[in-house]
């Protein structure tokens, strides 16, 4: 079940590979009712406690499959539904400390009948913000 805020608290956690924490993940939902194809997405940015992450630091996970942010345009047959959260995995050795964090996410996408900055959910003048607690 999706939460109302665009930034979802369920699934906000550090990412482990073996015994090492290699980063963290932030689930996000799409508010555009039709969903979007991956080439419609523009590069996302994520900020946590003022530290900005972008470009190759971010990997998208949609329906369990991972996509490098720089490769989104190469998957015209992959659709992100408004009913399924995407996971933004951020590379940050050691991840985030347990506790409360201020998270900001900015995502822009294009549609055939709206300019890229009018996106019905992400990418406006201000990124979406949410204070969340990391428990693992």
C-alpha positions in Angstrom: 0.0 0.0 0.0 1.3 3.4 -0.9 1.6 6.3 1.5 0.3 9.7 0.6 3.6 11.5 0.5 5.7 11.1 -2.7 8.7 10.0 -0.6 7.7 6.7 1.0 9.0 5.9 4.5 8.4 2.2 4.1 11.6 0.9 2.6 13.9 3.8 3.6 17.0 1.9 4.8 20.7 1.3 4.3 21.8 -1.2 1.6 24.1 -4.0 2.6 26.4 -6.0 0.3 27.8 -8.9 2.3 28.9 -7.3 5.6 29.4 -3.8 4.2 26.9 -1.0 4.0 27.3 0.4 0.5 24.5 3.0 0.5 20.9 3.6 1.2 17.5 3.6 -0.6 14.6 5.9 -0.8 11.3 4.7 -2.2 9.2 7.2 -4.2 5.8 7.1 -5.7 4.7 8.7 -8.9 1.6 11.0 -8.7 1.0 11.1 -12.5 -2.0 8.8 -13.0 -0.8 7.3 -16.4 2.7 6.3 -15.2 5.8 7.0 -17.3 8.1 5.1 -19.6 11.8 5.2 -18.5 13.0 7.5 -21.3 10.5 10.1 -20.1 12.4 10.4 -16.8 15.1 13.1 -16.3 17.9 12.6 -13.9 16.8 12.6 -10.2 18.6 14.2 -7.4 18.4 13.2 -3.7 19.6 15.2 -0.8 19.8 13.9 2.8 20.6 16.4 5.6 22.0 18.8 3.0 24.3 16.3 1.2 23.3 16.0 -2.5 23.4 12.8 -4.6 23.0 12.8 -8.3 24.1 11.1 -11.6 25.9 7.8 -11.3 25.4 7.8 -7.5 21.7 6.9 -8.1 20.3 3.7 -9.4 16.6 3.2 -10.1 14.9 0.0 -9.2 11.5 -0.5 -10.8 9.5 -3.7 -10.5 12.6 -5.4 -9.0 15.0 -4.5 -11.9 17.9 -2.1 -11.6 18.6 0.7 -14.1 21.5 3.1 -14.0 20.3 6.7 -14.1 22.4 7.3 -17.2 20.8 4.4 -19.0 17.1 5.2 -18.5 16.7 6.4 -22.1 17.8 2.9 -23.3 14.6 1.2 -21.9 11.6 2.5 -23.9 9.7 -0.7 -23.1 9.9 -0.3 -19.3 7.0 1.5 -17.6 6.8 2.9 -14.1 3.2 2.6 -12.9 1.7 5.1 -10.5 0.7 2.1 -8.4 4.2 0.9 -7.8 6.9 2.8 -5.9 10.3 3.1 -7.5 13.4 2.6 -5.3 16.2 5.1 -5.6 19.4 3.4 -4.5 22.1 5.9 -3.5 25.8 4.9 -3.4 27.3 6.1 -0.1 29.9 4.0 1.6 28.8 3.4 5.1 25.3 4.5 4.3 23.4 6.8 6.7 23.5 6.9 10.5 20.5 5.4 12.3 18.1 8.2 13.3 16.2 11.1 11.9 17.1 12.5 8.4 15.7 15.3 6.3 15.2 13.8 2.8 14.6 15.8 -0.4 13.9 14.2 -3.8 13.6 16.0 -7.2 12.4 14.1 -10.2 11.3 15.6 -13.6 9.6 13.7 -16.4 8.2 14.7 -19.7 4.9 13.9 -21.4 3.8 14.6 -24.9 1.4 17.3 -23.9 3.1 19.0 -20.9 6.5 20.8 -20.6 9.0 18.8 -18.5 8.8 21.2 -15.5 5.0 20.8 -15.2 5.0 17.3 -14.0 2.2 16.8 -11.6 4.3 15.6 -8.7 8.0 16.0 -8.9 10.5 18.5 -10.3 8.8 21.8 -9.5 10.7 24.7 -8.1 11.0 23.0 -4.8 11.9 19.3 -4.3 9.7 17.1 -2.3 10.8 17.0 1.4 10.2 14.6 4.2 11.7 14.0 7.6 12.2 10.3 8.1 13.7 7.9 10.6 16.2 5.3 9.6 16.0 2.2 11.8 18.2 -0.3 9.9 
